[in-house]
Amino acid sequence: MDGEVVLSILVDATGRPRNLMFLHPLGNDLDKFALQIVAADLFTPGTHDGAPVVVAQSVEVNLQACVEQKKDDAGKKTYQLRLRAIPEQKLAPLPQPPEEAVFPLRTSSWNDLSSSDRGIQRIGSSVSAPVVLSSPEAEYSEEAKWEQYQGICLISLIVDAQGMPQYIQVVRKLDYGLSEKAIEAVNKFRFKPAMKNGKPVPVKISVEIEFHLY
């Protein structure tokens, strides 16, 4: 698995990357690698008249990875994505930088936060809806094809401040494995995150995944 992920970032006055968002995602686990790699970067900050300032940048992250098969303690086969080479990163000016830099609070991990601390916003008023950048089509299960089964699966999820889907849940399910196929597809969705007063924020949304044979 090789590919290039392009992110937009703001490098703050201390040289740390903030407000990481997708410009060109791949729709697979390499996107998560790219976010983790760039989030761990430390830059020499930009300057203006000798003083450190916030600078908007795009970052191309070139990744070379492979799927590695392992066995867990119970002897069951598991699969893990592993980098084959050190990722290459290329910085460039952001074509349309924000007029004002507004940073969300820094958090160690989304999963470490309680629901009240995640700051999930409601779409509307000052909160814009997230924009889909990548939405691969869900695959049909063989059982559903055989039964000529069709329908719409309703999925709820959180789109986090980086545009990644989190906490994917089935609201209206379908049989013959189609709910699972819908979850697999939504997990690969990538978004431009919702924005509130120039700041990326997490929001809860619903997505309809339609399965039809003709």
Secondary structure, 3 states (H helix, E strand, C coil): CEEEEEEEEEECCCCCEEEEEEEECCCCHHHHHHHHHHHCCCCCCEEECCEEECEEEEEEEEEEEEEEEEECCCCCEEEEEEECCCCEEEEEECCCCCCCCCCCCCCCCHHHCCHHHCCCECCECCECCCEEEECCCCCCCHHHHHHCCCEEEEEEEEECCCCCEEEEEEEECCCCCHHHHHHHHHCCCEEECEEECCEEECEEEEEEEEECCC
